[in-house]
Amino acid sequence: MNRKFELTGILLAAAFGCYAQTVEFDPSLDPEVSIVQPSLQQEVWDSRYMWYPGQLAAFYQQQSVRMSKERCVNVGYPGKFFAKNSCAYFRREVKMKQEAVLRWTAPDVVTLYVNGVKQPNADGQVLLSAGKSVLMFEVQTDDCLPCIMLKGAGLENPDEWQVSMDKEYWTVPESSIRYNKPDVRPDDSQEIAARIRPSEILPLRNAKVAGEDAVCIGKNGYALVDFFHLEIGTLTFRANGEGTVTVRMGETPEEALERDDKKLEQYPLAPVVLSAKDSVFSLTERAFRYVSLECDKGAEIADLRFDAALWPVNHLMQFETDDDYINRLFSMSRATLHTSMHRFYLDGVKRDFLPWSMDALVSTLAGDYLFGDQQVSKNGISIALMPLNPQKTDIGIPDYPLHALPGLKQNYLRYGDLTTSLQYRDRIVQLLDFYASIVDEDGFVHGNYGDGQFGYTPGWSTYNGPARKGIASYAQIMLYYNYMTGAYFADLWKEKSLANKYRKLARNLKEKIFERFWDDERKAFINGTMNDGVTVDGRLSHHAQYWAILADIFPQDCYDNLFENILPSLPRYYEVVSYEKGYEYLAYAKAGRVSELWDGIYRVFGDWMDQGHTRFPENFMPNASRERQLKFYNRPYGLSLCHGANGVPVVVGALNGILGFAQSDTRTDEYTFRPDLMHLKRVDACIPVKEGSIRLKLRAEGECSIEVPAGCVVKVITPNGGKPLVCKKEGTYRFSL
């Protein structure tokens, strides 16, 4: 047997053994990990920075691209996005009862105009006269976000200001309470450091362990270090000896032991040159879990640590059962999302560190409840929306911008914030009108728009289709859902004619979808057409079916046939699973198929955890060889083993499946729970909603309880068929299942 893979098997067996007890997969919750807190106290204002909507995401995206190119070998990005702008204008009409001092902080050059008159440089403050006046700040920057934060004169609230990039189109500024420190601007690093010590050190050749975080390596010896947590950060150690230490890193033992640098996904690190004295080395930032250390002459290496960069979060959603296996799956899913959370919910932190539209927005289905960071979710929405005044040449993947509006609706329901849709109103309308302008005579969008490499990309589980460049039925269903969501927001904006326009487009498109793509014999949607746009692709795949359930157009009387006959018979349906599964499992939960949902989780996600991994990857092939499981894009380590979107399915399985959580989109203060405990005897949960938190104690036998915050109505529908419990006031209610 190949020695490298034999050693890998030993390590994985050791990792599997640790699952005999509960494991905390998120370093921010791991008692063995220390969080390094900032030493300096930072000033906090009773206000927050504000900026033009979507510009923070634009600057963050450019930062991610720059960081990605510095570290990652294979980086590519289809399509165009909302461009960053170095200038913003903030205005407000004020009526002062008396003189007052207004202070501000902003990057670079700030010019204040009062009633159109340029004011002399006031070094960050001005004395406002009593009476009416119009204030306008012009913020010019070099290579940072044009933003401003105000203090004094009762003018701090960003919601009472307007912002523009051209002094013609004005809208409500974007802001977040997170950015309330004058010395920490929104596009500065917000991350905290988690100090992770090795969980295991394996001496592989001419080496011996010298402590929990130390190893002695002889001439031409090497060792493998497992930090358990897969994160992005820096490796630091103290060493003395002679010669050089070669450090290799990876998500897996195989990758960390790989000696051919051309096969790696991250640029190799420069060898560490030792001197006779003790020296401390901090290496360039990388994403990894495993590290191999090799020395040509011999060295003593101690104080090994991994300083991981974590996005600061609040752990809001709680979910615990009497089944520790489910608890571990939930913990691992939460950690997967958190690892991928850096300004956005990112693609693989090792492979590209970039935000992608579908990945970012499917992640919000879980992240919005786990962490409640609305700004991170909004950043994903912004990169999914197309640039201003979109053109065909701006398209990368033709269906990816169609994730933006479902994401906006999720954001509105979770946070109850209509302002977000108003901030992005121009881009929402432009996106919908753009798609309406490029469709064919049937109202269909084609897959041959955009980047020639991609076409439709519903995920990587496409062995049953659809064809990438033809007319995919799932994409038309997504477009229908977008029109309906556009009408939904237009109603909220009180724009009746706009709502009617999108409803008409949706109604016409729905008729064509059923006319062209519904197979009445098999009771399912066919794929659509082949790449020529004409030849019928009569194959069935899962993509159109779950989008039809989410869009409320799949006939409910056909659910049994879909879940019992169609899906189980799809070739390789259970063998290849990718990052669209969060959407699909949400459809499973919506259809009441909780047992089938969890069967899939056990089969795929449970298998991955059982193999000793601590994060979920972009693509699963449970029946493939170990080597094949790591391969992607025809690269031996091309698979991302931490992909935020695949942290979603287990959370959906818990929240929308076991708890049966749902929210009305017409009466957004109304929530429903339909518990399905399966084999479980106990579930304790805390679910954040816009009104506060809903706490549940569910017992298969005996008394259950639900604690409801003020301002909402909560309905509990029990499987025993009894009368639903309706909770209309704040308090604790008791019931039985």
C-alpha positions in Angstrom: 0.0 0.0 0.0 1.1 3.6 -0.7 2.7 4.7 2.6 1.1 8.2 2.3 -2.4 6.7 2.1 -1.7 4.2 4.8 -0.8 7.0 7.2 -3.8 8.9 6.1 -6.0 5.9 7.1 -4.4 5.8 10.5 -5.1 9.5 11.1 -8.7 9.2 9.9 -9.3 6.3 12.2 -8.0 8.3 15.1 -10.2 11.2 14.1 -13.3 8.9 13.9 -12.6 7.6 17.4 -13.1 11.1 18.9 -16.8 11.0 17.9 -17.5 8.8 20.9 -18.3 12.0 22.7 -19.9 15.3 21.7 -17.6 17.4 19.6 -17.8 21.2 19.2 -16.8 21.9 15.6 -16.9 25.7 15.7 -13.7 27.1 17.2 -15.6 30.1 18.7 -17.5 27.6 20.8 -14.6 25.0 21.4 -13.5 25.2 25.0 -10.0 24.1 23.9 -9.7 27.2 21.7 -8.8 30.7 23.1 -10.3 33.8 21.4 -7.8 36.6 21.3 -9.7 39.8 22.2 -8.5 43.3 21.1 -6.4 44.9 23.8 -7.5 48.5 23.1 -10.9 49.9 24.1 -12.5 51.5 21.0 -14.7 54.5 21.2 -18.3 53.8 20.3 -20.8 56.4 19.0 -24.6 56.3 19.3 -24.7 56.2 15.5 -23.3 54.1 12.7 -21.5 54.5 9.4 -23.7 54.9 6.3 -22.8 54.3 2.6 -24.5 53.9 -0.8 -26.4 50.5 -0.9 -24.3 47.7 -2.3 -21.0 49.7 -2.2 -19.7 47.9 0.9 -20.3 44.6 -0.9 -18.5 46.0 -4.0 -15.5 47.0 -2.0 -15.5 43.7 0.0 -15.7 41.8 -3.3 -12.6 43.6 -4.6 -10.8 42.8 -1.4 -11.8 39.1 -1.7 -10.5 39.0 -5.3 -7.2 40.6 -4.3 -6.7 38.2 -1.3 -7.7 35.3 -3.5 -5.2 36.1 -6.2 -2.4 36.4 -3.6 -3.1 32.9 -2.2 -5.2 30.7 -4.5 -3.8 29.1 -7.7 -7.0 28.7 -9.7 -9.1 31.8 -9.6 -11.8 32.7 -12.2 -14.9 34.8 -12.0 -17.7 34.9 -14.6 -19.8 38.0 -15.2 -19.8 41.6 -14.1 -20.9 43.0 -10.8 -21.9 46.2 -9.2 -18.9 48.4 -9.6 -17.2 50.2 -6.6 -17.4 54.0 -6.6 -15.0 56.4 -4.9 -17.5 59.1 -4.3 -20.8 59.4 -2.4 -23.1 62.3 -1.5 -25.2 62.4 1.7 -28.0 65.0 2.1 -30.7 65.9 4.5 -33.0 68.8 5.1 -32.9 69.9 8.8 -34.8 72.2 11.0 -32.7 73.2 14.0 -34.5 74.8 17.0 -31.2 76.2 18.2 -27.5 76.2 17.3 -25.9 72.7 17.6 -22.5 71.1 16.8 -22.5 68.3 14.3 -19.4 66.1 14.2 -18.5 63.5 11.6 -15.9 60.9 10.8 -15.1 59.6 7.3 -12.2 58.4 5.2 -10.1 60.8 3.1 -11.7 64.0 1.8 -15.0 65.3 3.1 -16.7 68.5 1.8 -19.8 69.9 3.5 -22.3 72.1 1.6 -25.0 74.0 3.5 -27.8 75.3 1.3 -25.5 74.6 -1.7 -22.7 76.7 -0.3 -19.3 75.0 0.2 -18.2 75.3 3.8 -14.6 75.9 4.8 -12.7 72.8 6.1 -14.0 72.4 9.6 -11.8 69.5 10.8 -14.7 67.1 11.3 -17.3 69.4 12.9 -19.6 72.3 12.1 -21.8 74.7 14.1 -25.3 74.5 12.6 -27.5 77.6 12.9 -31.0 77.6 14.1 -33.7 77.3 11.4 -34.1 75.3 8.1 -31.2 74.3 5.9 -30.1 71.6 3.5 -26.9 69.7 4.3 -24.9 67.7 1.8 -21.7 65.9 2.5 -19.5 64.9 -0.4 -17.1 62.0 0.5 -14.2 61.3 -1.9 -11.9 58.4 -1.3 -8.9 56.8 -2.9 -9.3 53.0 -2.6 -11.8 52.6 0.3 -15.5 52.8 0.9 -16.9 56.3 0.8 -18.9 56.4 4.0 -19.6 58.8 6.9 -20.8 58.6 10.5 -22.3 61.5 12.3 -22.6 62.6 16.0 -24.7 65.4 17.5 -27.5 67.7 16.7 -29.9 64.8 16.6 -28.9 63.9 13.1 -27.2 60.6 13.7 -29.9 58.2 12.2 -28.9 57.1 8.7 -32.5 56.2 7.9 -33.3 60.0 7.8 -30.6 60.7 5.3 -30.4 60.2 1.5 -27.4 59.0 -0.5 -26.4 59.2 -4.1 -23.4 58.5 -6.3 -24.3 61.1 -9.0 -26.5 63.7 -7.2 -29.4 62.6 -9.5 -30.7 59.3 -8.1 -31.1 59.4 -4.4 -32.0 56.5 -2.0 -31.8 55.5 1.6 -28.3 54.8 2.8 -27.2 51.3 3.9 -25.8 50.9 7.4 -25.3 48.3 10.2 -25.2 48.7 13.9 -21.9 46.6 13.7 -20.2 49.7 12.3 -20.6 52.1 15.3 -16.9 52.7 16.1 -15.4 55.8 14.4 -12.0 54.2 14.2 -13.1 51.0 12.5 -14.6 51.7 9.1 -17.0 49.2 7.5 -14.4 48.0 4.9 -11.7 47.5 7.6 -11.0 44.0 8.9 -13.7 43.0 11.3 -12.3 39.6 12.2 -11.2 38.1 15.5 -8.5 35.6 16.1 -9.0 32.1 17.5 -5.8 30.5 18.8 -6.0 26.8 17.9 -3.5 24.2 19.3 -2.8 20.9 17.6 -5.3 18.1 18.3 -2.8 15.5 17.2 0.8 15.3 16.0 1.9 12.2 14.0 5.6 11.6 13.7 5.9 10.0 10.3 9.7 9.6 9.7 12.6 10.2 12.0 10.5 12.4 14.4 9.0 12.2 17.8 6.3 14.1 19.7 7.8 16.4 22.3 4.6 17.7 23.9 1.1 18.7 23.0 2.3 21.4 20.6 5.9 20.3 20.0 7.8 17.8 17.8 11.5 17.0 17.3 12.4 16.2 13.7 15.7 14.5 12.8 17.6 14.7 9.6 15.2 14.3 6.6 12.4 13.6 9.0 8.8 14.8 8.9 5.6 15.0 10.9 1.9 15.6 10.3 -0.1 18.0 12.5 -3.9 18.0 12.7 -5.6 21.1 14.1 -9.1 19.6 13.7 -10.6 23.0 12.7 -10.5 23.9 9.0 -10.1 27.7 8.9 -8.1 30.4 7.3 -5.3 32.0 9.2 -1.6 31.8 10.1 0.7 29.1 11.4 3.1 30.1 14.1 5.8 28.1 15.8 9.1 28.4 17.6 12.1 26.5 16.2 15.8 26.0 16.5 18.1 23.8 14.6 19.8 23.8 11.3 18.9 23.8 7.6 15.4 24.5 6.5 11.9 23.4 7.4 9.5 22.8 4.6 5.8 23.5 5.5 2.9 22.2 3.5 -0.7 22.7 4.3 -4.1 21.4 3.2 -7.6 20.5 4.0 -6.7 16.8 4.1 -3.7 14.7 5.1 -3.2 13.8 1.4 -2.9 17.4 0.4 -0.6 18.4 3.3 1.7 15.4 2.4 1.7 16.2 -1.3 5.2 16.9 -2.6 4.3 18.1 -6.1 3.5 21.8 -5.7 1.8 21.9 -9.1 -1.1 19.8 -7.7 -1.9 22.2 -4.9 -4.8 24.7 -4.7 -2.8 27.3 -2.8 0.6 28.7 -3.6 3.4 26.9 -1.7 5.0 28.5 1.3 8.7 29.6 1.1 11.0 27.2 3.1 11.7 28.4 6.7 15.5 28.9 7.1 16.7 28.1 10.6 19.4 29.6 12.7 21.2 28.2 15.7 19.1 30.2 18.1 15.5 29.9 19.1 13.3 31.9 16.6 9.6 32.4 16.2 8.1 32.1 12.7 4.7 33.2 11.5 3.9 32.1 8.0 1.8 33.7 5.3 -2.0 33.2 5.7 -3.4 30.0 4.3 -6.6 27.9 4.7 -5.9 24.5 6.2 -6.6 21.9 8.8 -3.4 19.7 8.3 0.2 20.8 8.3 3.2 18.7 7.4 6.7 19.7 8.7 9.8 18.4 7.1 13.4 19.3 8.0 16.5 18.4 6.0 19.0 18.7 8.9 17.0 18.5 12.1 15.0 20.9 14.3 13.1 21.2 17.5 9.7 22.8 16.8 7.5 24.0 19.7 4.5 26.3 20.5 2.7 25.2 17.3 -0.4 27.2 16.9 -3.0 28.1 14.3 -4.3 31.7 14.6 -7.5 31.4 12.7 -9.4 34.5 11.4 -13.1 34.3 12.4 -16.0 36.5 11.5 -17.5 37.7 14.9 -21.0 36.2 15.3 -23.7 35.7 17.8 -24.8 32.1 18.0 -28.6 32.7 18.0 -30.3 29.5 16.9 -30.0 26.7 19.4 -30.9 23.1 18.6 -30.2 20.1 20.8 -31.8 16.6 20.9 -31.3 13.3 22.8 -29.6 12.0 19.7 -25.9 13.0 19.9 -25.3 12.1 16.2 -27.9 14.7 15.1 -26.3 17.2 17.5 -22.9 16.6 16.0 -24.3 17.0 12.5 -25.9 20.3 13.5 -22.7 21.5 15.2 -20.6 20.6 12.1 -23.0 22.4 9.8 -22.9 25.6 11.9 -19.1 25.5 11.9 -19.1 25.0 8.1 -21.2 28.1 7.6 -19.1 30.1 10.1 -15.8 29.1 8.5 -17.2 30.3 5.1 -18.4 33.6 6.6 -15.9 36.4 5.8 -17.8 39.6 4.7 -20.0 37.2 2.6 -21.0 33.6 2.8 -18.1 32.5 0.6 -17.2 29.7 -1.8 -14.4 27.4 -0.6 -12.1 29.3 1.7 -9.1 27.3 0.5 -9.8 27.1 -3.2 -10.9 30.7 -4.1 -12.3 32.7 -1.1 -14.8 34.4 -3.4 -18.5 35.1 -3.1 -20.8 33.5 -5.6 -24.4 34.4 -6.0 -26.1 31.0 -5.4 -23.6 29.9 -2.7 -24.1 33.2 -0.8 -27.9 33.2 -0.9 -28.6 29.6 -0.2 -26.4 30.0 2.8 -28.8 32.6 4.3 -31.5 29.9 4.7 -29.5 28.8 7.7 -27.1 31.6 8.4 -29.9 34.1 9.0 -31.1 31.9 11.9 -27.8 30.7 13.2 -26.1 34.1 13.3 -28.6 36.8 12.4 -25.9 38.9 10.6 -28.2 40.8 8.2 -25.3 42.8 6.6 -23.5 39.6 5.5 -26.7 38.4 3.9 -27.3 41.8 2.2 -23.7 41.7 0.8 -24.6 38.4 -0.9 -27.8 39.9 -2.3 -25.9 42.8 -3.7 -23.4 40.7 -5.6 -26.3 38.5 -7.0 -28.1 41.6 -8.3 -26.7 42.7 -11.6 -24.8 46.0 -12.2 -26.7 49.2 -12.9 -28.3 49.2 -16.4 -27.4 45.6 -17.1 -26.5 44.3 -20.5 -26.2 40.8 -22.0 -22.4 41.1 -21.8 -22.7 41.5 -18.0 -24.1 38.0 -17.6 -21.8 35.3 -16.2 -24.0 32.4 -15.3 -27.5 33.1 -16.7 -29.5 31.8 -13.8 -27.3 33.2 -10.9 -28.8 36.7 -10.7 -32.2 35.0 -10.3 -31.1 34.0 -6.8 -31.1 37.6 -5.7 -34.9 38.2 -5.2 -35.6 34.9 -3.3 -32.7 36.1 -1.1 -34.3 39.5 -0.7 -37.6 37.9 0.3 -35.8 35.6 2.8 -34.1 38.7 4.2 -37.4 40.7 4.5 -39.2 37.8 6.3 -36.3 37.2 8.7 -35.6 40.7 9.6 -38.8 42.6 8.8 -36.8 45.3 7.1 -38.5 46.8 4.1 -35.8 49.4 3.8 -33.4 46.9 2.2 -35.7 46.4 -0.8 -36.1 50.1 -1.1 -32.4 50.6 -1.0 -32.0 48.2 -3.9 -35.2 49.1 -5.7 -33.5 50.5 -8.8 -31.4 47.3 -9.2 -34.4 45.0 -8.5 -36.5 46.7 -11.2 -33.6 46.8 -13.6 -32.9 43.1 -13.1 -36.5 42.0 -13.7 -36.9 44.3 -16.7 -33.6 43.2 -18.1 -34.7 39.5 -18.0 -38.0 40.4 -19.5 -36.1 42.0 -22.4 -33.9 39.1 -23.3 -36.3 36.2 -23.2 -37.6 34.5 -26.3 -41.2 34.6 -27.7 -42.3 32.1 -25.0 -40.8 34.2 -22.2 -37.9 31.8 -21.7 -34.3 32.7 -20.8 -31.7 30.6 -22.6 -28.5 29.0 -21.2 -26.3 30.3 -24.0 -26.3 33.8 -22.6 -23.3 34.9 -20.6 -19.9 33.3 -20.0 -19.2 30.6 -22.6 -17.7 28.3 -20.0 -20.8 27.9 -17.8 -24.3 28.2 -19.1 -26.9 27.0 -16.6 -25.3 26.0 -13.3 -28.0 24.6 -10.9 -25.2 22.8 -9.0 -22.9 20.0 -9.8 -25.5 17.1 -9.6 -26.3 17.3 -13.3 -25.8 13.7 -14.4 -29.4 13.7 -15.4 -29.2 17.1 -17.0 -30.3 19.7 -17.8 -28.3 20.7 -20.8 -26.2 23.8 -20.0 -26.9 25.9 -23.1 -30.5 25.1 -24.0 -33.7 26.1 -22.3 -33.8 24.6 -18.8 -37.2 24.3 -17.2 -35.8 25.0 -13.7 -34.5 28.4 -14.9 -37.9 29.4 -16.2 -39.4 28.4 -12.9 -36.8 30.6 -11.1 -37.7 33.5 -13.5 -41.4 32.9 -12.7 -40.6 33.0 -9.0 -38.6 36.2 -9.5 -41.5 37.9 -11.3 -43.8 36.9 -8.4 -41.3 38.2 -5.8 -41.0 41.4 -7.8 -44.8 41.8 -7.6 -44.6 41.0 -3.8 -42.2 43.8 -3.2 -44.1 46.2 -5.5 -47.2 45.6 -3.4 -45.2 46.4 -0.3 -43.9 49.6 -2.0 -47.6 50.5 -2.8 -46.7 50.5 -6.6 -49.8 48.8 -8.0 -49.0 49.1 -11.7 -45.6 47.7 -11.2 -47.0 44.8 -9.2 -49.6 44.1 -11.9 -46.9 44.2 -14.6 -44.8 41.5 -12.9 -47.8 39.3 -12.1 -48.8 39.4 -15.7 -45.3 38.3 -16.8 -45.4 35.6 -14.2 -48.9 34.3 -15.2 -48.0 34.1 -18.9 -44.7 32.4 -18.1 -46.4 29.8 -15.8 -48.8 28.9 -18.6 -45.8 28.3 -21.0 -43.9 26.3 -18.4 -46.7 23.8 -17.9 -47.4 23.8 -21.7 -43.8 23.0 -22.7 -42.3 21.2 -19.7 -44.9 19.4 -17.6 -45.1 15.7 -18.3 -48.6 14.7 -17.4 -47.9 11.0 -17.7 -44.9 11.0 -15.3 -46.3 13.9 -13.2 -43.1 15.9 -13.2 -41.2 18.6 -15.1 -38.9 17.5 -17.8 -35.5 19.2 -18.2 -36.4 21.4 -21.1 -34.4 21.4 -24.3 -31.0 20.3 -25.4 -28.3 22.8 -26.3 -29.8 23.7 -29.6 -32.8 25.1 -27.9 -35.2 23.0 -30.0 -34.7 19.3 -29.3 -36.7 18.2 -26.3 -34.8 17.0 -23.3 -37.3 14.7 -21.8 -35.1 13.5 -19.0 -36.1 14.2 -15.4 -33.8 15.8 -12.8 -34.4 17.2 -9.4 -33.7 20.8 -10.1 -37.0 21.8 -11.7 -39.0 19.8 -9.2 -37.7 21.5 -6.0 -37.9 25.0 -7.6 -41.5 24.3 -8.5 -42.3 23.4 -4.9 -40.5 26.5 -3.6 -42.4 28.6 -6.2 -45.7 27.0 -5.3 -46.5 25.6 -8.7 -45.8 21.9 -8.3 -49.2 20.2 -7.9 -49.5 19.0 -4.4 -51.5 16.0 -5.4 -48.4 14.8 -7.2 -46.1 15.0 -4.2 -46.4 11.3 -3.4 -45.4 10.3 -6.9 -42.5 12.7 -6.9 -41.0 11.6 -3.6 -41.8 7.9 -3.8 -41.3 7.2 -7.5 -39.6 10.0 -9.5 -36.7 11.1 -7.2 -35.6 7.6 -6.0 -35.4 6.4 -9.6 -33.2 9.2 -10.9 -29.8 7.8 -12.0 -27.0 8.7 -9.5 -29.4 10.9 -7.5 -28.1 9.5 -4.2 -24.5 9.2 -5.4 -23.7 12.8 -6.4 -24.8 15.6 -4.1 -23.8 19.3 -4.4 -24.5 22.7 -3.0 -28.1 23.2 -4.2 -29.2 20.7 -1.5 -30.2 23.5 0.9 -32.9 24.6 -1.5 -33.9 21.1 -2.3 -34.2 20.1 1.4 -36.3 23.2 2.1 -38.6 21.8 -0.6 -38.6 18.4 1.1 -39.6 20.1 4.4 -42.3 22.3 2.7 -43.8 19.1 1.2 -43.7 17.4 4.7 -41.1 14.8 3.7 -39.1 15.0 6.9 -38.1 11.3 7.1 -36.9 11.3 3.5 -35.0 14.5 4.1 -33.1 13.0 7.1 -32.5 9.7 5.3 -30.6 11.9 2.7 -28.7 13.7 5.5 -27.6 10.5 7.1 -26.7 8.9 3.8 -24.5 11.8 2.6 -23.7 14.3 5.4 -23.5 11.6 8.1 -21.2 9.6 5.9 -18.9 12.6 5.4 -18.8 13.2 9.2 -18.1 9.5 9.8 -15.1 9.7 7.5 -13.5 12.1 10.0 -14.1 15.4 8.4 -15.0 18.5 10.4 -16.6 20.7 7.7 -18.9 19.8 4.8 -17.6 20.1 1.2 -19.0 21.6 -2.0 -19.7 18.2 -3.6 -20.3 14.7 -2.2 -19.7 11.4 -3.9 -20.3 8.9 -1.0 -19.6 5.8 -3.1 -16.5 7.1 -4.7 -12.9 6.3 -3.8 -11.1 8.6 -1.3 -9.0 10.0 -4.1 -12.1 10.7 -6.2 -13.9 12.3 -3.3 -11.1 15.0 -3.2 -10.9 15.6 -6.9 -12.7 18.4 -8.6 -12.3 20.4 -11.8 -10.0 17.6 -12.9 -7.6 18.7 -10.1 -6.5 16.2 -7.4 -7.4 18.6 -4.5 -9.8 20.8 -6.3 -12.8 20.0 -4.1 -13.5 22.5 -1.4 -13.9 20.7 1.9 -15.5 23.7 3.5 -18.3 25.2 1.5 -20.9 27.3 3.3 -23.8 26.3 1.2 -23.5 22.7 2.4 -23.8 23.8 6.0 -27.4 24.5 5.2 -29.1 21.1 4.7 -28.8 19.9 8.3 -30.0 23.2 9.6 -32.9 23.2 7.3 -33.6 19.6 8.3 -33.6 20.7 12.0 -35.5 24.1 11.6 -37.9 23.4 8.8 -38.0 19.6 9.1 -38.0 18.4 12.7 -39.4 21.7 14.1 -41.6 22.3 11.1 -40.9 26.0 11.2 -42.6 28.2 8.6 -43.5 31.9 8.3 -46.4 33.5 6.5 -45.3 35.8 3.8 -48.6 37.8 3.9 -48.8 38.2 7.6 -45.2 38.2 8.4 -45.7 38.2 12.2 -47.3 34.8 12.0 -45.2 31.7 12.5 -46.2 28.0 12.4 -44.5 24.9 13.9 -45.4 21.4 12.8 -43.0 19.2 14.9 -42.0 15.8 13.5 -39.7 14.3 16.1 -39.1 11.1 14.1 -37.3 8.7 16.5 -36.3 11.6 18.9 -37.5 11.7 22.5 -36.4 15.3 23.2 -35.7 18.5 21.3 -34.8 21.8 22.9 -34.5 24.8 20.5 -34.3 28.5 20.3 -35.3 30.1 17.0 -34.6 33.8 16.4 -37.3 35.8 14.7 -37.6 39.5 14.0 -39.7 39.9 17.2 -37.3 38.2 19.5 -36.8 34.5 20.1 -39.2 31.5 20.2 -38.1 28.8 22.6 -39.4 25.2 22.4 -39.1 22.2 24.6 -40.5 19.2 22.7 -41.0 15.8 24.3 -42.3 12.7 22.5 -44.0 11.8 25.7 -45.2 14.2 28.4 -45.5 17.9 28.4 -44.1 20.2 25.8 -43.8 24.0 26.0 -43.3 27.0 23.7 -42.2 30.5 24.8 -43.4 33.2 22.5 -42.2 36.9 22.4 -44.5 39.9 22.1 -45.6 41.1 18.8 -46.2 37.9 16.9 -48.7 35.0 16.6 -47.4 31.4 16.8 -49.4 28.3 15.8 -48.3 24.8 16.8 -49.8 22.0 14.8 -49.2 18.7 16.5 -49.0 15.3 14.7 -51.8 13.9 17.0 -54.4 15.7 14.9 -55.7 17.8 17.8 -56.8 21.4 17.6 -53.8 23.7 16.8 -52.4 25.7 19.6 -52.6 29.4 18.8 -50.3 31.7 20.9 -51.3 35.3 20.4 -49.7 36.9 23.5 -46.2 36.9 25.0 -45.8 34.0 27.4 -45.2 30.3 27.8 -47.7 27.8 26.5 -47.9 24.1 27.2 -49.1 21.2 25.0 -48.4 17.6 24.2 -47.5 15.9 20.9 
